[in-house]
Amino acid sequence: MYTERNRNYFPLGDSGSTFAAHRFYRPARICFLLVMLMTEKLADKKCVPCRGGVPPLKGTEVEKLHNMVPRWTVVKDHHIQREYKFPDFKEALEFVNRVGALAEEQGHHPDILLAWGKAEITLWTHKIDGLTESDFIMAAKIDRLSGA
């Protein structure tokens, strides 16, 4: 049983804990931090141009990479997409321009839908009409740009 006297023996705390440090280390928070670290690792990679002739990723390969960018939605193992929300058109446009600059730098260009207060990004490798690791790398880089 958790009490103030023995709090040092319960590093994960419990739902009744009033100690901020203990709440920070709950399993859900640890999982979130691990996902963020994996996303950062993926974002540190460089997109590799696809020359064709390779099969698109499917099944467990997609699932493994998707776990690194969980805020993105995988659609039919063909493409990934995510919607970003903004308080107004100006901020959405500024974000889209940063994504455009990143796309040029990486040589990997997403489909972008810009509307008032939102930007929707869709990624897939057109050359093979499916997903490659570069799509997930680009997704992680875009997440890093957004601060998410």
N, C-alpha and C positions, 0 to 999 in steps of 0.2 A: 504494500500500500504506500502511496506517495504522501509524504508529509513534509513540512518545511524542514524538519530536523534531518531527514535523510535525502533531501533533494539532490545531493551530489551523486547518489547512487542510481538515479533515474535520468540519464542524459537525454532521453527522448521526451521527457515530461509526460504529461497526460492532459486531457481536455480541461481539467480544472486548474492547471498550472497558471500561476500569475507571473511567472518569471519569463521575461521576453526571450532570453537566451535559450531557454528550454523549448519554447514554442518554435523558435527558428529551426531547430534540428528535428522536427517531426518528419516521419518518412515521406510524406507527400512533398514537403519542401526540399528534401534531399533529392527526390526523383526529379523535381523541377530544375534544381541546380545542375544535376547530371545532364539533363536534356540540353540546357543552355550551354554547358561545356562542349557537348558533342556538336551542337550547332556551330559554335565558334570554331571548332576544329575543322568542320566542313567548310566554313566560310574562309578559312585560311588557304584552302586549295585554289588552284587556278582552273578555270574552264578550259577543256581541251576540245579543239575543233573536231567535229565528227566528219570523217571522210566517206561515210557510208560503208555498206558491206558488213556491218555488224548488226546482230539482232538487238531490238530494243529490250530493256530490262522488263522482267515480268515477276509476278508472285513474290517470293521471299526476298529477292534482290530489291524490289521496289519497297517492300515493307521495312526492310532494314534501314534504307536511306530515308524513308518517310518518318521513321522514329526520330530522326535527327532534326527534322523540320515539321513538328507535329501540328503547327497552326495552318499548314497548307493542306489542301484536300486533293487526294489522288482520284482522278476521274478515269474509270475503266482501264487502269494500268496504261493509259495513253498520254495523259498530261496532268500537270498539277496546277492548282490555282489558289489564289488567296485574295481576299478583299481587305483593303486598308481604309480606315475611316479617318476623316479630318474635320475640323470645325468649319472649314469654308473651302471655296474653290481654290483660292490662292495657295494655301498650304498643300492641297492635293496636287496642284500643278508643280509646285517646287519639288515635291517628292518624286513625281513622274520625271521631271528633268534630271534629278539625281540618279534615278534608275536608268534613264537613257544614257547618261554619261558612263555609268558602270557597265552597261551593256556594250557600249563601244569599246571600252577598255578590255573587256573579257571576250569580245567577239561572239557573244551569245545574246540573242535579241528576243525578249519576250513579247507577247501580244499584250498591249496595255489599253485598258478602257478607263478613260478619265471622265468623271462626272462631278457635279457639285458635291463636295464633302466626301468623295471616295475615289479610290483608284483600285481597279481589279487587274491583277497580273496573272497571266497564263503562260506556262512554260512547257515546251516539249522540243525535241530535236526534230526539226522538219525533214532533215536529210534521210532519217530512217523512220519517220512518222511514228515516233514513240519516245519513251524516256531513256535518258542516259544519266550517268552520274553527274555530268555537267549541269543538268537541269536542277538537281538538288543542291549543287554547289552554288549556283546562281540564286536559288531560293534563300539559302542561308546568308548569302551576301546582301540580298535585298532586305532580309529581316534585320541584319546588322545596320543597314542604312536607316531603317525606320526606327531603330532603337528598341525593337520588340525582342 
